[in-house]
Amino acid sequence: MLNPLAQYKEQSINTMTKGELVVKLFDAALKNLKYCKILMTDGNYAASSKCAEKSKNIFTHLCNTLNRNIEISQNLYQLYTFINQQTIKADIKRDTSILDEIIPIVSDLRDTWAQAEKIVHTKVL
């Protein structure tokens, strides 16, 4: 049996729109990229690699769920793949400057998805 907090979290995720879920994934990716940078700076490479892997998994999932028949999906696929490649590169080279380059991109994408969700939500109501 799940504890009440776990039940609440599961219920809140199950009732989110697809757009809200995408924003939540971007939030998690950003959190992990930022932690990765902090841990890498502190020399904790094992933990920073775990954060990089979590972020990479999120963008791999986003790539896999794109509808490739829609033109913008091709652009998003290339962008998500680029973010993954840069994350891997930063992890291998232990180079926080690469993370400094992609974190604003991920943040902008997150904000764009959040704005799109807001627009869709207001038009539905």
FENVEN-V522867 format. One record per residue. PHI is phi in whole degrees, 0 to 359 (NA if undefined). OMEGA is omega in radians with two decimals (NA if undefined). NEAR is the number of other C-alpha atoms within 12 Angstrom. Layout:
PHI&OMEGA&NEAR  PHI&OMEGA&NEAR
This chain:
NA&3.14&6  285&3.06&10  285&-3.05&9  302&3.14&10  293&3.11&11  296&3.10&12  298&3.13&13  297&3.14&13  299&-3.14&14  297&3.14&14  296&-3.12&13  294&3.10&15  291&-3.12&19  294&-3.12&13  259&3.12&13  284&3.01&17  285&3.10&17  299&3.12&20  296&3.11&25  296&3.10&26  295&3.11&22  297&3.12&30  298&3.12&30  297&3.08&26  296&3.10&30  296&3.08&36  301&-3.14&27  294&3.12&26  297&3.12&40  299&3.13&35  303&-3.11&24  291&3.09&32  294&3.13&46  292&3.07&31  297&3.12&28  304&-3.14&39  297&-3.13&34  298&-3.12&25  295&3.11&25  295&3.11&30  298&3.13&20  280&3.13&15  82&3.11&17  268&-2.99&18  288&3.12&25  295&3.14&17  290&3.13&23  295&3.10&34  295&3.10&30  295&3.11&24  293&3.10&32  299&-3.14&42  296&3.12&30  298&3.11&30  297&3.13&39  300&3.12&35  298&3.12&27  296&-3.12&33  289&3.03&38  295&3.09&26  299&3.13&20  300&3.09&31  299&-3.07&25  290&-3.10&18  261&3.11&18  290&3.01&21  274&-3.01&15  289&3.08&16  278&3.13&11  260&-3.02&11  305&-3.09&12  296&3.12&13  298&3.10&19  297&3.12&18  294&3.11&17  296&3.11&25  301&3.13&25  297&-3.14&21  293&3.12&22  296&3.10&32  294&3.09&26  300&3.13&23  299&3.09&38  299&-3.13&33  298&3.14&24  291&3.10&32  296&3.11&44  297&3.14&31  299&3.13&23  298&-3.13&32  294&-3.12&35  294&-3.10&20  277&-3.06&17  55&-3.01&28  243&-3.12&27  290&-3.14&31  295&3.08&23  292&3.08&28  295&3.10&40  299&3.13&22  281&-3.05&22  268&-3.14&32  301&3.09&32  296&3.11&20  295&3.13&23  296&3.12&37  297&3.11&27  296&3.10&18  298&3.12&27  300&-3.13&27  295&3.10&22  295&3.09&19  297&-3.14&25  296&3.12&25  294&3.11&18  298&3.11&19  298&3.14&23  297&-3.14&18  296&3.13&14  299&-3.11&16  296&-3.12&16  288&3.12&10  286&3.13&9  289&-3.13&8  282&NA&7
